[in-house]
Amino acid sequence: MTQSSKPAKKRVAVTGGTGKLGKACVKDLLAHGYDVFVIDTVAPEKGIPSIIADLSDFGQTLDAFSSVGHEIHAGVGTNAFDAIVHLAAFPTPRQYPDAHLFQNNIMGTYNVFEAARRLGIHNVIWASSETTLGEPFDGGEPYAPVDEDYPLRAKSAYALAKVLMEDMARQFVLQTPAMKLVGLRFSNVMEPQDYAKFPAYDHDPEERKWNMWAYIDARDGSQAIRKAIEWEATGMHPFIIANADTVMSKSSAELMKNYLPQVPVKKALGQHETLLSIEKARRVLGYEPEFSWRDAKSR
């Protein structure tokens, strides 16, 4: 194949590309041959094409998704992007007053979905959250490991926005059946430098009980995003995305027995098996975590 006949790189817009998961996502996509364009409220590293935009404003959102660099490519059939990765949001409960956080996160996601629909960009991956599953876990859960059949239970304004985003996505694909909207329910995002504090969790397992001792390495979260982009499907699809192990040295069975004894355990557990099940992501997306705090490899 000659240079001129090579297929064009796929173009992906990443909102929130300067955040903890966003930076890892951008790095991973670039490493796998994608053209990446960052949309955020601050500029990314020098050399990465970007635009500063407030996604709570629909006009700014529509403009951002209609352009690459200084060029404008608006309109169905001449889309700027093959896919959108929507990570921009206030990232944690009570970071801001509830009503402000809820309005920012839910409206930003509506604007992303609607701008994508109007521009004919049908491949949208967005950050849902483990909080949709009823965090903080307190012993009243129906079973473990938690999976995608779990009843959604919002215990904060942050979680409520995430639950409603998933409902909203289901309605969007009813309006536009060609769309693929994948909600990745990310666990607590960690970077390699965060792993130094993990051994201390053994002193008080209650400290991390709130999410069943789960986590997601930002690099593995990025792998899940890329595989969701590449997965050919239509419709709305949620996936739990966690690492294969817990943050604890104690066994998963011991943790459940001693700290969540009321919760039925549906299966025999591996030694440190995650209690937020990633079986669906493994089966459907081909997701397989590559990193663990236990070896703390930085690749």
ROVO-659965 format. One record per atom (N, C-alpha, C): residue in one letter; x negated, y, z negated. Coordinates in steps of 0.1 Angstrom, whole numbers, plus 5000, padded with zeros to 4 digits. Example, Ala and Ser with C-alpha at 12.3 -4.5 7.8 and 13.67 -1.06 7.14 Angstrom:
<zadrens>
a486849434922/a487749554922/a486849674922/s487249784929/s486349894929/s487150004921/
</zadrens>
This chain:
<zadrens>
m499149885000/m500050005000/m499150125000/t499350215009/t498550345010/t498950434999/q498150534996/q498450634986/q499750704989/s499950735001/s501150815005/s502450735003/s502350595004/s503550515003/s503850464989/k503050494980/k503250454966/k504550514961/p505350434954/p506650494948/p506350604939/a507250704939/a507050814930/a507150764915/k506350834907/k506550804892/k507850834887/k508350754878/k509650784872/k509450904863/r510451004863/r510351124855/r511251114843/v510751134832/v511551124819/v511451244811/a512551294807/a512651414798/a512651354784/v511851414775/v511851374761/v512151494752/t513351494746/t513651594737/t513051564723/g512551664716/g511951644704/g510551574706/g509951604717/g508651534720/g507451584712/t507651674703/t506551714694/t506751654680/g507751584678/g508051524664/g507251394662/k507451334651/k506651214647/k506751104657/l508051064660/l508250964670/l508051014684/g508451144686/g508351204699/g506951204705/k505951234696/k504551244701/k504151104705/a504451004697/a504050864701/a504850814714/c506050854715/c506850824727/c506150884740/v505851014739/v505251074750/v503951014754/k503150984744/k501850914747/k502050774753/d503050704748/d503250564754/d503750574768/l504650664771/l505250674785/l504150724794/l503350814790/l502250854799/l501250744802/a501050664792/a500050554793/a500650444803/h501950444804/h502650344813/h503050404826/g502550514830/g502650564843/g503850654846/y504550704835/y505650794837/y505250934838/d505951014845/d505851164844/d506751204833/v506251284823/v506951314811/v507051474810/f508251514807/f508551654805/f509151674791/v508551754782/v509051764769/v509951884767/i511051864760/i512051974757/i512051984742/d511652094736/d511652104722/d511652254718/t511652284705/t511652424701/t510252474699/v509252384700/v507852424700/v507152354712/a506052404716/a505352354728/a504552224723/p504452124732/p503552014729/p502152034732/e501351934732/e499851944735/e499652014748/k498652084750/k498352154762/k498152044773/g498752074785/g498651994796/g499951904799/i500851904789/i502051824790/i503151924795/p503751904806/p504851994811/p505952004800/s506452124798/s507452144788/s508252264790/i509352274782/i510152394781/i510652414767/i510652534762/i511252554749/i512652584750/a513552504744/a514952524745/a515652484732/d516752544730/d517652514718/d518752424723/l518752304720/l519752204725/l521152224719/s521252304709/s522552334704/s523352434713/d522652484722/d523252574732/d523352504745/f524552484750/f524752404762/f524152464775/g524152594776/g523452654788/g521952624788/q521352634777/q519852604776/q519652454779/t520552364774/t520352224776/t520552194791/l521552244797/l521752224812/l520552274820/d520052394817/d518952444824/d517652354822/a517452314810/a516252234807/a516252104815/f517452044816/f517551914823/f517651934838/s517652054842/s517652084857/s516352124862/s515252114854/s513952164859/s512852084854/v511752084862/v510452024859/v509452134860/g508752164850/g507752274851/g508452404855/h507952464866/h508552594871/h509452564882/e509652444886/e510552414898/e511952374893/i512952414901/i514352384897/i514852284907/h515452174901/h515952064909/h517352034905/a518252124904/a519552094898/a520452034909/g521351954904/g522351894913/g522251744914/v523351674916/v523451534918/v522751504931/g521851404930/g521151354942/g519751414943/t519551524936/t518151584935/t517851604920/n518151504912/n517951514898/n516451544894/a516251614884/a514951634879/a514451514872/f515251434866/f514851324858/f515551194861/d514751084860/d515350944861/d515950904848/a515450954837/a515950914824/a515751024814/i516551024803/i516351114792/i516251034779/v515251074771/v515051024758/v515351144748/h516451124740/h516851234732/h516451194717/l515451264712/l514951244699/l515151374690/a515451484696/a515451614689/a516651614680/a516351644667/a517451654657/a516751704644/f517551744634/f517051754621/f516951614616/p515751564611/p515551424610/p515951354597/t516351424587/t516651364574/t517851424567/p518551344559/p519651404551/p519151514542/r519951614540/r519751724530/r518451804533/q517951794545/q516851884549/q517352024550/y518652034555/y519352164556/y520752144550/p521452254547/p522852234542/p523652144551/d524452064546/d525151954553/d525852004566/a526652114565/a527452154576/a526552204587/h525452274584/h524452314594/h523752204601/l523352104593/l522651984598/l523651904607/f524851884603/f525851814611/f526151884624/q526352014623/q526652084636/q525552084645/n524252104640/n523152104649/n522951964656/n523051854648/n522751724654/n523851674663/i525051694659/i526151644667/i526351724680/m526251854679/m526351944691/m525251924700/g524051914695/g522851884704/g523051764712/t523551654705/t523651534712/t524851534722/y525951604719/y526951624729/y526451694741/n525751804738/n525151884750/n524251794759/v523451714753/v522551624760/v523351524769/f524351464762/f525151364770/f525951434781/e526551544778/e527351614788/e526451674800/a525351724796/a524451784807/a523951664816/a523651554810/a523151434817/a524351394827/r525551384821/r526651334829/r526851434841/r526851564839/r527051654850/r525951654860/l524751624856/l523651624866/l523451484872/g524251384868/g524151254874/g522951174869/i522451214857/i521351144850/i522051034841/h521950914846/h522750814839/h522050724829/n520750744828/n519950654819/n519550744807/v520250724796/v519950814784/v519750724772/i518650744765/i518250664753/i518250774742/w518850744731/w518850844720/w518650784707/a518150864698/a517850814684/a519050814676/s519650694674/s520650674663/s519750644651/s520350574641/s519650564628/s520150444620/e519150394612/e519550294602/e520550344592/t520650474590/t521650534581/t523050504584/t523350464597/t524650434601/t525150304594/l524250224589/l524550094583/l524950094568/g524950214563/g525450234549/g524350264539/e523250324543/e522250364533/e522650484525/p522150484512/p521250384506/p521950264502/f521350144505/f521850014501/f521850004486/d522949954480/d523149954466/d523649814460/g523749714469/g524249584464/g525649554469/g526349654475/g527649634480/g527749594494/e526649554500/e526549524514/e527149384517/p527749364529/p528449234531/p527549124533/y526249144538/y525349034540/y523949094544/a522949004544/a521649044549/a521148914556/p520248934566/p519749064572/p520849144579/v520749274578/v521649364585/v521449344600/d522649344607/d522549334622/d523549434628/e523649424641/e524449514649/e525949494647/d526349384641/d527749354638/d528149414625/y527249474618/y527449534605/y528549654606/p529449664596/p530349774597/p529549904594/l529850004603/l529150134601/l529750214589/r528950264581/r529350334568/r528450454566/a529050574567/a528250694566/a528350744552/k527150754545/k527050804532/k526450944530/s526251004542/s525751144542/s526251214554/a526151344554/a526451424566/a525551384578/y524351354575/y523351304585/y523851174592/a524251084583/a524650954588/a526050964595/l526851054590/l528151074597/l527951124611/a527051214613/a526751264627/a526251144635/k525451064630/k524850954638/k525950854641/v526850824632/v528050734635/v528950794646/l529150924645/l530050984655/l529350994669/m528051004669/m527351004682/m527550874689/e527550764681/e527750634688/e529150624693/d530150674685/d531550674690/d531650764703/m531050874702/m531050974713/m530450904726/a529350834724/a528750764735/a529650664742/r530450594734/r531350494739/r532450564748/q532850684744/q533850764752/q533150814764/f531950854764/f531250904776/f531150794787/v530850674783/v530750574793/v532150524798/l533150554791/l534550544796/l534750644807/q534350764805/q534550874815/q533650844827/t532450794825/t531450774836/t530850634834/p531550534840/p531050394838/p529650364843/a529150444852/a527750424857/a526650464846/m527050524836/m526050574826/m525650454817/k524350464813/k523850374802/k523450464791/l524050444779/l523750524767/l523250424757/v521950424753/v521450324744/v521050404731/g521750364720/g521450424707/g520550334699/l519350374697/l518350304689/l518350344675/r518850244666/r518950274652/r517550254645/f516750364646/f515450354641/f515450344626/s514550264621/s514250264607/s513350384603/n512850384591/n511950494586/n510650504594/v510450614601/v509250614610/v507950644603/m506950554606/m505650564600/m504550584610/e503550654606/e502350654614/e501150584607/p500150544613/p499050464607/p498550534594/q498450664593/q497950724581/q498950714569/d500150674572/d501150654561/d500950524554/y500150434559/y500050304554/y499250294541/a498450394538/a497650394526/a498550394513/k499750444514/k500650454503/k501450324501/f501450234510/f502350124510/f502050024498/p500849994495/p500549904483/p501249954470/a501350084469/a501950134456/a503450094455/y504050064466/y505450034465/y505749904457/d504749824456/d504849694448/d505049724433/h504649844429/h504849874415/h506249904411/d507049944421/d508449974418/d509349944431/p509649824433/p510449784445/p511749864446/e512249914435/e513549994436/e513350124445/e512050174445/e511850294453/e512150284467/r512050164473/r512250144487/r513450054490/k514250024480/k515449944482/k516450014490/w516450144491/w517450224498/w517650184512/n516550134519/n516750084533/n516249944535/m516449864524/m516049724524/m514549704527/w513749804523/w512249794524/w511749784539/a512549854548/a512149844562/a511349964566/y510749964578/y510050074584/y509950044599/i509550154606/i509150134620/i507950214623/d506950144628/d505650214633/d506050294645/a505650414645/a506050504657/a505650444670/r504550374670/r504050314683/r505050204687/d505550124678/d506550024681/d507850084684/g508250194678/g509450264682/g509350314696/s508150354700/s507950404714/s508050284724/q507550174720/q507750054729/q509250024731/a510050034720/a511450004721/a512150104731/i511750234730/i512250334739/i511950304753/r510650274756/r510350244770/r511050114775/k511250014767/k511949894772/k513449924773/a513950014765/a515350054767/a515550134780/i514550214784/i514550294796/i514650194808/e513750094807/e513549994818/e514649884819/w515449874809/w516549774808/w517649814818/e518049734827/e519049764836/e520449724831/a521249824828/a522549794822/a523449924824/t524649914821/t525550024820/t526350014807/g526950114802/g527750114790/g526950164778/m527550154766/m526950204754/m526450084746/h525150084742/h524549974735/h523750014723/p524049974711/p523250004699/p522249894696/f521049924691/f520049834687/f519349874675/i519249784665/i518449814653/i516949804657/i516149904654/i514749904657/i513949924644/a513249814640/a512449814628/a511149734631/n510249734622/n509149644624/n509449504619/a508649404622/a509049264620/a508849234605/d508249314597/d507949284583/d508549404574/t508449384561/t508849484552/t507649574548/v507949674539/v506849754534/v506249694521/m506649574517/m506349514504/m505349394506/s504649364495/s503849244494/s504649124489/k505649154481/k506549054477/k507348994488/s507748874487/s508548804498/s509948864499/s510448854511/s511748914514/s512848834506/a512648704504/a513648634496/a513548674482/e512348704476/e512248744463/e512848884461/l512648974470/l513249104470/l514749094469/m515349014478/m516849004478/m517348944465/k516648844460/k517148774448/k517048864435/n515948944435/n515749024423/n516349164423/y516549224435/y516949364436/y518249384443/l518749284451/l520049294457/l520749154456/p520849104443/p521348974441/p522748944446/q523549054446/q524949044450/q525149024465/v524149054473/v524249054487/v524048904493/p524948844500/p524748714506/p523648724516/v522748624516/v521648614526/v522048504536/k522248544549/k522848454559/k521848344564/k520548354562/k519648264568/k518448254559/a517648144562/a516348134555/a515448244561/l514748314551/l513948424555/l512448384556/g511748444566/g510348434567/g509748514555/q508448484553/q507748534541/q508048684539/h507748764549/h507948914548/h508948964559/e509848884563/e510748914574/e511549034571/t511649124581/t512449244580/t513949204576/l514549284568/l515949264564/l516849354572/l516249424582/l517049494592/l516749414605/s517749334609/s517449234620/s517149304633/i516049254639/i515649304653/i515849194663/e516649094660/e516848984669/e517549024682/k518549114681/k519149164694/k518149234703/a517349324697/a516349404705/a515349304711/r514949204704/r514049104709/r514649034721/r515948984719/r516548904729/r516948984742/v517449104740/v517949184751/v516949264758/l516149334750/l515149434755/l513849374757/g513549264751/g512149204751/g511249284741/y511849344731/y511049424721/y510349324712/e509149354709/e508349274700/e507349364693/p507449384680/p506549474673/p505149434674/e504249524676/e502749494678/e501949534666/f502549624657/f501749684646/f502349644633/s501549644623/s501949624609/s501049694599/w501649734588/w500749804578/w499849704572/r500149574574/r499249474567/r497849464574/d497849494586/d496449494593/d496049634596/a497049734596/a496749874598/a495849904610/k496049824621/k495249844633/k495749974640/s494850044644/s495150164652/s494550144666/r495550124675/r495150094688/r495250214698/
</zadrens>
